[in-house]
Amino acid sequence: MTTVPSSGSSGPARLLSLLSLLQTPREWPGSELAERLGVSARTIRRDIERLRELGYPVEATKGAVGGYRLVAGSAMPPLLLDDEEAVAIAVGLRTAARHAVEGIEEASLRALAKLEQVLPSRLRHRVTALNTATVPLLGGDGPTINPADLTVLAAAVAARERLRFGYRAGDGTESKRLVEPHRLVSAGRRWYLVAFDNDRDDWRIFRVDRVSEPRPTGVRTAPRRLPESDAAAYVARKLSGLTPSYRAVATLHAPMEEVARRLGGAVGQLERVDERSCRLRSRADALEWLAFRLATLGCEFEVHEPPQLAEYLRQLGARVTRAAGP
C-alpha cells in the first residue's frame, strides 16, 4: 500500500497521484486531471503514456473533451489509499474476521496481516489502538454461512431473479421455497434474506444459515413494493414481533410521586388511584424483569395481570421464603 502524495508533485510521485485518481471508477477529462495535479494537459498526456508503458491499461475516449479511465487488467495495480481509507479498510477486515460467513475469518486475518505490514507507523498505531480499545458485543459462537450461497443470493437480488432453495424452519421443518429476493440484511452474526414468497403470496424473511442449495430460475421479475420503509426496518419489525411481550397492570400502595421517583427512567405509565396508591401499566419481554421491577420498588403491591406474572411471583416468593430458613 502506498499513501497518496499531494498535488503538484513531480516525477514518480505525480504518477502515483495520477494513478490514484484513475483508480476511482469514473472517466476523467484530461483538463480535470491537469487541474487536480497542477500541471499542463500535455504533461498529463505524457504521464498517461508512461503508465501504459508500465503496464497499466489506461483507456482514452475521443470527443470534444476526451477523457481517461483505468480499465480492468490482468494484474492488480498498487493499492493507493489515503490515511482515512487505510484505517477504514483495516477496521473493516478486523470486523470481518469476527463475521459469520464461513471461511472469511481466516481470509480477513491474512489480508489484515499483509495490510498492517505495509502501513506507515502513524497509521499502524491508530489501527492497533482502535482494535485494542474495541470489543465486539456478540460472541464468536453461532451458525456459519456458506459464502457461495451468499453470493448466489446477492446475485439474484441484484438481477431481480426468482430463486428456489430448501429452507429449515426453527422447529426443524424442511420446505422448498420459490421466492423473489429483495434484499440481504446483515444483523451481527445473523444474515437475513427479505423476499416475496410466491407460494405463500406474502413477504417473508429467511435466515441465510438455514437456506440450502439456492438456485436461480432465470426468471426476472418486476420490483415489488416492500411493506416497510426499507428492508432493515422490515426485518427489525418482524424480529421484534417474534419476541413475547407481557403487559403488566399492578396497584402499588405508595404515593404516585414517590413511585415515579423510584422508577426513574423505567418504562411504564402511572395513574393515581388515591393519595396513598397508584396503578402501574408496563410492558416487558421477560416476566423476570417485571417481577424484579415490582419487588424492588419498596412498597406493597397487587398484580392484576398477566396471570403468568402472578404465578411467577408466587413461585419466587416460595423460593425466597425457603432460602430465608425457619
JOTA-V649598 format. One record per residue. N is the residue number from 1. BURIAL is 1 if it has 24 or more other C-alpha atoms within 12 Angstrom, else 0. Layout:
n=[N | N]
burial=[BURIAL | BURIAL]
This chain:
n=[1 | 2 | 3 | 4 | 5 | 6 | 7 | 8 | 9 | 10 | 11 | 12 | 13 | 14 | 15 | 16 | 17 | 18 | 19 | 20 | 21 | 22 | 23 | 24 | 25 | 26 | 27 | 28 | 29 | 30 | 31 | 32 | 33 | 34 | 35 | 36 | 37 | 38 | 39 | 40 | 41 | 42 | 43 | 44 | 45 | 46 | 47 | 48 | 49 | 50 | 51 | 52 | 53 | 54 | 55 | 56 | 57 | 58 | 59 | 60 | 61 | 62 | 63 | 64 | 65 | 66 | 67 | 68 | 69 | 70 | 71 | 72 | 73 | 74 | 75 | 76 | 77 | 78 | 79 | 80 | 81 | 82 | 83 | 84 | 85 | 86 | 87 | 88 | 89 | 90 | 91 | 92 | 93 | 94 | 95 | 96 | 97 | 98 | 99 | 100 | 101 | 102 | 103 | 104 | 105 | 106 | 107 | 108 | 109 | 110 | 111 | 112 | 113 | 114 | 115 | 116 | 117 | 118 | 119 | 120 | 121 | 122 | 123 | 124 | 125 | 126 | 127 | 128 | 129 | 130 | 131 | 132 | 133 | 134 | 135 | 136 | 137 | 138 | 139 | 140 | 141 | 142 | 143 | 144 | 145 | 146 | 147 | 148 | 149 | 150 | 151 | 152 | 153 | 154 | 155 | 156 | 157 | 158 | 159 | 160 | 161 | 162 | 163 | 164 | 165 | 166 | 167 | 168 | 169 | 170 | 171 | 172 | 173 | 174 | 175 | 176 | 177 | 178 | 179 | 180 | 181 | 182 | 183 | 184 | 185 | 186 | 187 | 188 | 189 | 190 | 191 | 192 | 193 | 194 | 195 | 196 | 197 | 198 | 199 | 200 | 201 | 202 | 203 | 204 | 205 | 206 | 207 | 208 | 209 | 210 | 211 | 212 | 213 | 214 | 215 | 216 | 217 | 218 | 219 | 220 | 221 | 222 | 223 | 224 | 225 | 226 | 227 | 228 | 229 | 230 | 231 | 232 | 233 | 234 | 235 | 236 | 237 | 238 | 239 | 240 | 241 | 242 | 243 | 244 | 245 | 246 | 247 | 248 | 249 | 250 | 251 | 252 | 253 | 254 | 255 | 256 | 257 | 258 | 259 | 260 | 261 | 262 | 263 | 264 | 265 | 266 | 267 | 268 | 269 | 270 | 271 | 272 | 273 | 274 | 275 | 276 | 277 | 278 | 279 | 280 | 281 | 282 | 283 | 284 | 285 | 286 | 287 | 288 | 289 | 290 | 291 | 292 | 293 | 294 | 295 | 296 | 297 | 298 | 299 | 300 | 301 | 302 | 303 | 304 | 305 | 306 | 307 | 308 | 309 | 310 | 311 | 312 | 313 | 314 | 315 | 316 | 317 | 318 | 319 | 320 | 321 | 322 | 323 | 324 | 325 | 326]
burial=[1 | 1 | 1 | 1 | 1 | 0 | 0 | 1 | 0 | 0 | 0 | 0 | 0 | 1 | 1 | 1 | 1 | 1 | 1 | 1 | 1 | 1 | 1 | 0 | 0 | 0 | 1 | 1 | 1 | 1 | 0 | 0 | 1 | 1 | 0 | 1 | 1 | 0 | 1 | 0 | 0 | 0 | 1 | 1 | 1 | 0 | 1 | 1 | 0 | 0 | 1 | 0 | 0 | 0 | 0 | 1 | 1 | 1 | 1 | 0 | 0 | 0 | 0 | 0 | 0 | 0 | 1 | 1 | 1 | 1 | 1 | 0 | 0 | 0 | 0 | 0 | 0 | 0 | 1 | 1 | 1 | 0 | 0 | 0 | 0 | 1 | 1 | 0 | 1 | 1 | 1 | 0 | 1 | 1 | 1 | 1 | 1 | 1 | 1 | 1 | 1 | 1 | 0 | 1 | 1 | 0 | 0 | 1 | 0 | 0 | 0 | 1 | 0 | 0 | 1 | 1 | 0 | 0 | 1 | 0 | 0 | 0 | 1 | 1 | 0 | 0 | 1 | 0 | 0 | 0 | 0 | 0 | 0 | 0 | 0 | 0 | 0 | 0 | 0 | 0 | 0 | 0 | 0 | 1 | 1 | 1 | 0 | 0 | 1 | 1 | 0 | 1 | 1 | 1 | 0 | 1 | 1 | 0 | 0 | 1 | 1 | 1 | 1 | 1 | 1 | 1 | 1 | 0 | 0 | 0 | 0 | 0 | 0 | 0 | 0 | 0 | 1 | 1 | 1 | 1 | 1 | 1 | 1 | 1 | 1 | 1 | 0 | 0 | 1 | 1 | 1 | 1 | 1 | 1 | 1 | 1 | 1 | 0 | 0 | 0 | 0 | 0 | 1 | 1 | 1 | 1 | 1 | 1 | 1 | 1 | 1 | 1 | 0 | 1 | 1 | 1 | 0 | 0 | 0 | 0 | 0 | 0 | 0 | 0 | 0 | 0 | 0 | 0 | 0 | 0 | 1 | 1 | 0 | 1 | 1 | 0 | 0 | 0 | 0 | 0 | 0 | 0 | 0 | 0 | 0 | 0 | 1 | 1 | 1 | 1 | 1 | 1 | 1 | 1 | 1 | 1 | 0 | 0 | 1 | 1 | 0 | 0 | 1 | 0 | 0 | 0 | 0 | 1 | 0 | 1 | 1 | 0 | 0 | 0 | 0 | 0 | 1 | 1 | 1 | 1 | 1 | 1 | 1 | 1 | 0 | 0 | 1 | 0 | 0 | 1 | 1 | 0 | 1 | 1 | 1 | 0 | 1 | 0 | 0 | 0 | 1 | 1 | 1 | 0 | 1 | 1 | 0 | 0 | 1 | 1 | 0 | 0 | 1 | 0 | 0 | 0 | 0 | 0 | 0 | 0 | 0 | 0 | 0 | 0 | 0 | 0]
